[in-house]
Amino acid sequence: MLSADVPPNQTIYIKNLNEKVKKEELKRSLYALFSQYGRVLDVVALKTTKLRGQAWVVFSEVPAASTAVRQMQSFPFYDKPMRIQYAKTKSDCVAKADGTFVPREKKKKQEEKAEKRRRADEAQQPGATSNAASAQSNGGPSASQTFRKPSAQEAAASPNNILFIQNLPHETTSMMLQMLFQQYPGFKEVRMIDAKPGIAFVEFGDDVQSSIAMQALQGFKITPQNPMSITYAKK
């Protein structure tokens, strides 16, 4: 695998993304999808010709990134299987957090100066080699975080195969919800109501399958301010 040469770190690199998806929707969907594995610090997606179809997701912890790489490899994201590996370079937000951040322009100038010095040294002393120091930020493992809270409303309706989702951010799309819920067995469809943003219905094959999805995604945050509230739909 390509990622075998890259050590685990907090940032994962994703390619083979659907290039037709708008950048902001892509970033929101990636955030929603990967937040189930840990706290996401940043999502970087650029629409330049060179970087189209690619993105980077930065986690607060290495274990979360590792789980995401394993669990989401080849996941059908907007109808294309994602190809995921660890990023080769440290993300800006991680570098800022650990004090090693250097602005890109300044970093480029530093690299150019270092390269000139290296060439000058080689010209004067053929065969001499320079040592490059490398630092890796690898935050210590922490106890697993709990991202889902049980809902007090679960008993409002008797268990059935349709879930009622509330407290969704207004920018939520049916595709974002589909990608979250289709990971669980028996998923059938998502139904959103245009006249009532912030709510949705998700249908499964039976009440056992819907219950599994409810327990897994109860309190899941599509954005930091919007923990999902999931109950059984009233029939």
N, C-alpha and C positions, 0 to 999 in steps of 0.2 A: 504493500500500500504506500501511497505517496506520503501519508502522514507519519509513517514509521520513522522517518528521519527527523521529525520535528518533535521536541519534548512537549509534554502536556503543559498547557498554560491557560490563563483565564479567558483568552480570546480564541474563538473558533472562526474559521474561514469557510464560507459556503459558496459553491458555484453551481452552475446549471440551473439558475433561477429563471423564471419566466420573464423575458425582457419586455413583455407587453404591459406588465403591471406598473402603475405609476409609483414613483419613488416613495411618496409619503404613505401610500397604502401598503407598499412592500415593507417599510420599516415598522408600521403599526402591526402588521400581521406577524412579522418575525418576532417582535417583542411579545405579542400575545402567545405565540406558539412556544417560545423558549423560556418564558417566565415560569413555566410549571417545573422547571428543573433547578431553579435558583434565582437569586436577585440579578436582574439584568441591568448593568450600568449604562450601556450604550449600544446602539445599533447603527452601523455605518453602511450606507448604500449610496453609490454614486452612479449617475446616468451618463458618464462620459463613455465614448466609444470603447475605450480600452477596458473599462471596469464594468461595463454593462453585464447584467446577469450574475453579479457577484455581490457578496455582502460579508460583513464582519459582525459578530455578536460578542459583546464583552460581558462576562459574568464577574461577580464579586469574589467567587471562590473557584479554584481549580477543579475540585470534585464535581461541581455543578456542570462545568464545561465538559468534563470527561463523560458524565452521564448523558449529556445532550448529544455528544458525538456518537456514542453507542446507540442510543435509542432512536435518533432521528435520521440516521444514515439511510439514504434512498427513500425517505418519506415523500409521498407525492404532494408537493407544495405548488398550488396553482397548476396542477396537472403535469408537473415535471419532477422527477426524482432528484432530491437534493444530494449533492456530493459534499461531504463535510470532512474537514481535517482541522488540526490545530493551526493557528496563525503562526507564521514564521517570525513576525516581529511583534514587539510589545505595543499595545494600543496607547493612544495619547492619554486617555483618561486614567489608565493604570499607571502610566509613567508620571502623571501629575500627582497621583495619590502617593506614590513612593518617592517623589522628589527627584526623579531622573529625567523629567520631561525637558526636551530641547525643541524650540520652534523649528518647523521643517526647513525654513529658509536658512536659519542659523546652523542647523544640523548639516544641511547640504554644503554650506561654506566650510564648516569644520572638516567634513569629509574630503572636500577638494584640497584644503590646505594639507591635510594628513597625507593625501595621495601624492601631492607635490613633494612633500618632505621625504616620503618613502622612495620616490623615484630619484631624488637628489642623493639620498643615502646609498641607493643601489649603484648609482653612477660612480660614487666615490669608493664604495667598498663592494665590489661584485660578490654575489653569493650571500651577502648579509641579509638576514630576514628580520622583520619587525613583528613584535608580538601584539596582537590585538586583544584587549581585555573585554570580556563579555560578562554582563550581569543579568541574571534572570530573577524576576520577581516571582516568588512562589509562596503566596500567602499560606500560613500554617493552616492545617485542616481544623475546622470548627465543628461543633456538634451540629447534626442535621437540623435545618430550620423547618419550622412548620409553616406552610403557606396557605393552609386551608382551615377555615373555622367552621364548625358545625352550625347549621342554621336552626334557629328556634321555630321556623315556619314549616319544617319538614312534615309535621303531622297535620298540616292544614287540609290535605286531601289524601285519600287512600292511595297506596302505591299503584301506579299504572305505567303504561309504556311511553307516556309523553311527559316531558319535563317543561316546566315554566321557568324561564330565565329572566331575572330582573337586575336592575342597577347596571345596565350596560352603558358604556360611553356612547354618545350619539354617533361617533364615527365608526362604530362597529358595523361590519358587513357580514352578510350570510356566509361568505367564503371564509372569513376569519373564524366564525363559530364552527363551520363544517370541519375545518382543519383541526380544531381542538377536540371535537366530539367524535370524529370518525376514527380516532385511535382506539375507541372502545367497541367491543363486539356488539353487533346488532344495530348499529347506527343506520338510520334510514334517510332522514332529511331534516333541514332547518327551515322554519317558517318565521319570517319577520313581518311586522305590521308597519307599513310606511307611515300611517297616521299616528302611530304610537311608538316613537323612538325610545330605546332603552329597555325594550322587552323582546322576547323571542320564545318560540316553542321548538323543542328538539324531540323528534320521534325515534324510538327504538323498537326492536322486534317484540320485546315483552318487558314486564315490570322488573324482572331480575336484571336484565341488561341495562335498563334505565337507572336502576338503583346503583349499579357499579359506577356508571358515569357520574351520577350525582355525588357519590361519596368522594370520587377522585377529584372533581373540579369545584366542589363547594367552596366558595370564598376565593376562587382563583381571580387574580387581578389582571384584567386586560390592559388597564393602565393603573399606576400606583394609587389612584384615587377611587377606583371602581372595583371593589370585590364583588364577584357575581353572587347573587342570591338565587339558589335553585330549589324549587319545590316541585311536587307532582302537579300536573295540570288538573284542574277541576273538570270533571265530565258531567 
